[in-house]
Amino acid sequence: MSTPARSAIDVDALVAIDVHTHVMTSVAGAGHEYGSAEGSLADTFGGVVPMTLPEMADFYRERRMAAVVFIVDQMDETLPVDNDEVLGLAAEHADVIIPFASVDPRRGAEGVAMARRLIDEFDVRGFKFHPSYQQFFPDDPLAYPLYEVIAEHSLPAVFHSGQTALGAGQRGGGGIRLKYSNPIHLDDVAADFPDMPIILAHPSVPWQDEALAVAVHKPQVYIDLSGWSPKYFPPQLVQYANTLLRDKVMFGTDYPALTPERWLAAFDELPIKPEVRPLILKENAARLLGLRQPGG
């Protein structure tokens, strides 16, 4: 593998690590609406400006931030941005970009082979799943062979949880079913794969208590705070972020849904303890992603 070493990111020079961003535009000039996602995202968040990966790298570099980037694979759709483009370009921007891959579990054996190839050919740092978009329950045995590959390489897996802007306001919700994204379905996965770090993406509306329960109970389960302005965070999420989960909660935007500036401005208004803020904004992610050693 000829990709740059993970030490290419200077953690001390960063103000934050955004652990949840989407690449939605190809360098070839093609964009994708993820089932009219851009329309529903714009309606929900008030404006969406997708970028190519090199543009995102410049965007985060200017802000002295690093970013976890990914697409969301969906076997029923052909995306103009694929894993190979994201992972290949990420190697050219390793000072700020942390690339995750995405494989739809419904691909079965083909998906397992895809995951192995991507890990062999690129510096894959984790995997992204969106149960509602990919139409599967995370604890469905069909996904377990894919988790085995991820766990074998000690990589983290991030799962969308809770409500989604995909299909929001569209007729029938655009066919998106929220039931797949109840975080309680990750409890079995965490029990069966104790060495695979799991990130519950987003405040898990309306299942926040389930997410907190799983994250407190299972040592390798984390929460990212992306996809919602902090001004809408449930009070129990803020309480746990300040206390029991202070080492397991991480900053994320869901860019391009939210910009770092918009998220951070709202975060500044939360009653987060001064000593906890740097943990959420950078240190927890740095350790989980292997950018810092434990105790470093």
N, C-alpha and C positions, 0 to 999 in steps of 0.2 A: 504494500500500500504506500503510495507516494504522497499522501495528504500531509499537511503540516501537523506538527505535534500539538497536543491539547494545551500545552503551556503557552501557545501563541497568544492567548488571552491574558492580559495583565489585569488581574482582578483588582489590585490596589488602585489602579487608575480609573476604575469604573465608579459611577455613582449608583448604578442599579443594573440588575439583570432581569430582562423581560422574558419570562419563561413560556409565553404563549402568543405566537404571532403566525399569521397565515400568508403564504405566498400565493397570490391569486392571478398573477400576470406573468407570461412567459417573456423571455428576452427576444423571442421570435415575434413578439408583438401581439400574441393572442391572449385574450382574457377569457374568463369563464364565470358564469353566474351561479354555479353550484345550485342548479334548480331555482333560478331567480334569486339566489342568495343576496346578490348585491342590492337588488331592489328591496328585499325585506330587511336587510341590514341597514340600508339608508333610512327606511321608514322608522326603524327602531332606534338607531343611534344618531340620526340627523346628518348623515353624510359619510360616504365611504370613498377612499382614494387608494385603490390597490396599486402596488408597486411591484416591479421585478425584484428579484433577490439582490442584484447589485445596488439598485436604488435603496432598498431597505438597509443594506449594509452602510451606505453613506448616511442615511437618515439616523441610524442608531450611533454611528461613529461620531457624528456631529454632537450628539447628546451625551457622549461618554457613557454609553450603555452597550451591553451585549444583548443578543436576542436569540431565543430558541425559535427556529423556523420550521415550517412543515406545510405540506398539502394534506388533504383528506382523501385517501383513495376510496373510490366507489366503483364496484365492479359493473354496475349498470350504466355508468357514464364514462365518456372519454374526456379526460381533462387535458387542456393545452399545456399545463405545467405538471411534470411528472417527477417522481422521486429522483431519477437520474439527473435531471436538470438541477433540482434543488441541492442535492448532495455534491454534484460536481462543482457548481458555482460556489458553494459554501467553502470548499477547500481554498478558493482564491480570496476569501474574506474571513479567514480563520481568526483574525484579531477581534472580531465582534459577533460572528455568526456561529451558532451551535445547531447543527442540523439533525432533525429527527426524520425518520421515514414513516410511511403509512401504508398499511396493507389491509384491505378489507378481509375480515376473517371468513367471509362466505366464499372466498376463492379456494378454500380447502388446501389440498396438497400443492396446488399451483402457488398459493399464497405463501406457504411455508418455504417453498423453493425460492420464491421471490425475495423473502426476507433474508434467507441465507446468502443469496447472491449479493444483495445490497450491503450486507455486513462484510462480506468478503472483499468487495470492490471499493467500498467507501468508508469514511470515518463516521459511521452512524452512531449517534449519541443517545438515541432512544426511539420510541415508536409512539405514534398518535392514533387514537381511536375515537370515533364519534358514533356511539351506538344508535342514536336516533337516525342519523343520516345513513349509516351502514346497515341499519335494520337488523340488529342482533342484540340479545341480552349478553352482557359481559360474562356471565357465569354459564353460558351455553357451552357444552363440551366441544362444539365445533371449533371454538376459538382456542382450545387448550394446546393443540400442537403448535400453534403460532406463539403462544405464551412460552412454551418450552424452549423455543429458539431464543426468545428475548431473555429469558431467565438464564439460559446457558451462557450468555454473554454478559450477564450482570447489568443489563441495560434497563433504564426506567421506562415505564409505559404511562402515557397520559390519556385519560378518558374524559371526554365531555360528560358533564353531569348536569342534571336539572333542565330547566326550560331552555329553549334555543330560539334565536332570532331567525333561523332557517325556516322558511314557510310562514313566519308570523304574519297574521292578518290576511293571508291568502285563503282562498276557498279550500276548506278542509285542511287548513294548515299546510297546504302543499303536499299532503300525504305523509308529512313527518309525524311520527308517533313518539310522544314524550315518554311513554312507559319504559322504553329501553334504557333511559338515562337516569333512572333512580339509582343513587349511589349504593344502596343496600346490595345491589347485584355484584358489587365489587368485594363484598365481604368474603364470599366463598373463594373468589380469585386470590385475595390476599392470604387466606388460610392455606390454599393449595399451592401457592407460589410465594413462600415467605422470603425468598431471596430476590424477588423482582420488585424494585421500588414502584409504587403506584401513585400517580398524581391525579387527584380528583379535580378536574378543571372547573373553575367558576364557583361562586356561591351557588349551592345546589337547590335553588328555588324550584319547587316548594318543599324540598326534602333536606333542608339544612341540618336538622337534628340527626338524620340518618348519616349524613356525611361526617358530622362531628363525632358521632359514635364510632364509626369505622376508623377514622383517623386516630382517635384516642386509643382504641383497642388494639389496632394492628400497627406495630412499630414502623413498618416500611411504607405506610400510607401517608401521603402529603396532600395539601390543598393549595391550588393556585387561585388567586383572587381576580382572575381575568373575566372579561365579558360583562361586568356590571360596574357602574360608577360606584365608588366606595360610599357615596351618600345614601345608597340603597341597601347597604349591607345590613343583614339582620343583627340585632344587638347581641345575640348569643355567639355569632361568628366573631364579632369584635372582642367579646369577653374571652373566648377561647384563644384567639390570636395573641392576646395579651398575657395569657397564663399557660394552660396545659399544652397548647399547640404553638407556643412561641418559636420553637425550633423547626416547625413543620408547615408553616404557612409562607407563601411566596408571592411576590409581585408578578403580575401579568396583565396585559392589556386586552388581548384578543385582537390586536392590530390586524387589519385596518378599522375594525369596529370602533375602537377607542384609541386615541393617541396617548402617548405617555404623559403629555402635558395635562390633558383633561383628567386622566386618572389620578395623577399625583396631586393636582390642585384639590380634588375632592378628598384624597387620602390625608392631606395636611389638616383637614378639619375633623378627622376622627380622633377620639381620645386614646390613641396608641401611646404606650409608654416610650419615652425617649430611647431607652436601651433596647427596645424591641424593634423600632423602626429600621435600623440597619440590618437586622436579621431578616426581616420581611423583604426589604428592598434588594438585598444582595447576598448576604452571608449564607442563608439557608440554601439558596439555589447553588451557590458556589460549591458548597460541600456535597450536595446531592449529585451534582453534575461532574464531580471529580476535578473541579478547578481549584479547590483547596483541599488539603488533607485534614482529617479530623484533628481539631485542636490548633489548626494553622490560622 
